[in-house]
Amino acid sequence: MGVAHGSMLLIYALVAIAALILLITRFKVYPFLVLIIVSLLLGLAVGMPMDQIVKSFETGNGNTLGHIAIVVGLGTMLGKMMAESGGAERIATTLIRWFGEKNIHWAMMVVAIIVGLPVFFEVGFVLLIPIAFNVAKRTGKSLLLIGLPMVAGLSVVHGLIPPHPAALLAVQAYHADIGKTIAYGLIVGVPTAIIAGPLFALFIHRFIKLPESNPLSEQFVSKADPKPDSELPSFGVTLFTILLPVILMLVGSWADLVFTPKTLPNNLLHFIGTSDVALLIAVLVSFWTFGAQRGFTREQIQKFCGDCLAPIAGITLIVGAGGGFGRVLMDSGVSKQIVELAQNEHLSPLLLGWLVAALIRLATGSATVAMTTACGIVAPIASASGMTVKPELLVLATGSGSLIFSHVNDGGFWLIKEYFGMTVGQTFKTWSLLETIISLLGLGLTFALAAVV
């Protein structure tokens, strides 16, 4: 059997994605199994060498899990410690007091933008979800009204604003000025986050009924009556512990400004600034601030850590399998085909950056892969065409494209689905739509900005 080429590849990819959605939504097959089966069948259908199909899936699965499994594991431990000590409750009550119950969805967006700056989307998500669960319980509001503004804030900084790792890579590829990129990113990002987050959440949460019981929420919300104020960790200690990984990652990203590159102190700061090490340090600190100081014994802390990992095992497997599926799409040549299509259309650099990133995002599921790959493709084309577009705006257009319509091959899709307790259909109507609003608004506002600056 020959290898599929050209438009046939794209047709196979579309059929695979449709089959995947159908099997999960209509026939209720467990997503982890469906992702493996469809990935293998797609590889066979497009004529990938048989010995490479499984390897390709395993590579994608491993690459995704290599980062996410550690992040979700450590983040969940930190969240569990914060929940058990009453830290999540403290932050929830403080936010409700400052912003008022009516405006709590705005508070969640603001917090997400701050926490999300130096950390990957998944890290920010696992740090903040315990607070979202607690706020939702406290206010009796739908988790969607609290959680969607949060993920919108995280997503906008992920795609548009350095020092976020994905945006930083784009800044380097396009030789953009980092200060200007941050300034333009905020001009485009904040209105985008407001519309896709709080405003969209106010509209959509009326139409989507989440299940009464959410097993993951129960991990992070204490069953007992609220503790008296004196028994909760202070707001300052709680904030310090949650923001510690964020601070360490920021320090890591500034290492080269403080110490000469390749020296020991420089290497050390970079090391501490990696998301895995920063989260590990925060978890260890939380054993003291949320554990020992609140009177928990070593045995109790051990038990918290063990208990909280069981519910995330399923999610982690599904997220990894989503990465495997994305990799098979990539190795089968679908991504390359998409890029060729975009290059032949002779578009404005801003639109080309957005389109290439959007198509790679749809094919591979990863915003980071979409952004990094698109920069590599668009940067030489833009400079060859004697581009008149500001490179900072190219970063924003590419970033916006990388966030479009998150679906079944994206780890984030499954993370949101499982934590919010939604069906696949509900996840499309909320999360996937939210991401698309960010992508299109981001592009529109970038064009508007291009007309002015």
Secondary structure, DSSP 8 states (H G I E B T S, - for coil): -----HHHHHHHHHHHHHHHHHHHHTS---HHHHHHHHHHHHHHHTT--HHHHHHHHHHHHHHHHHHHHHHHHHHHHHHHHHHHHTHHHHHHHHHHHHH-GGGHHHHHHHHHHHHHSSS-HHHHHHHHHHHHHHHHHHHT--HHHHHHHHHHHHHHHHHH-TTSHHHHHHHHHTT--HHHHHHHHHHHHHHHHHIIIIIHHHHHTTT----S--HHHHHHS-SS----GGGS--HHHHHHHHHHHHHHHHHHHTHHHHS-TTSHHHHHHHHHHSHHHHHHHHHHHHIIIIIGGGT--HHHHHHHHHHHHHHHHHHHHHHHHHHHHHHHHHHTTHHHHHHHHHHTT---HHHHHHHHHHHHHHHH--HHHHHHHHHHHHHHHHHHTT--S-HHHHHHHHHHHTTS---TT-HHHHHHHHHHT--HHHHIIIIIHHHHHHHHHHHHHHHHHHHH-
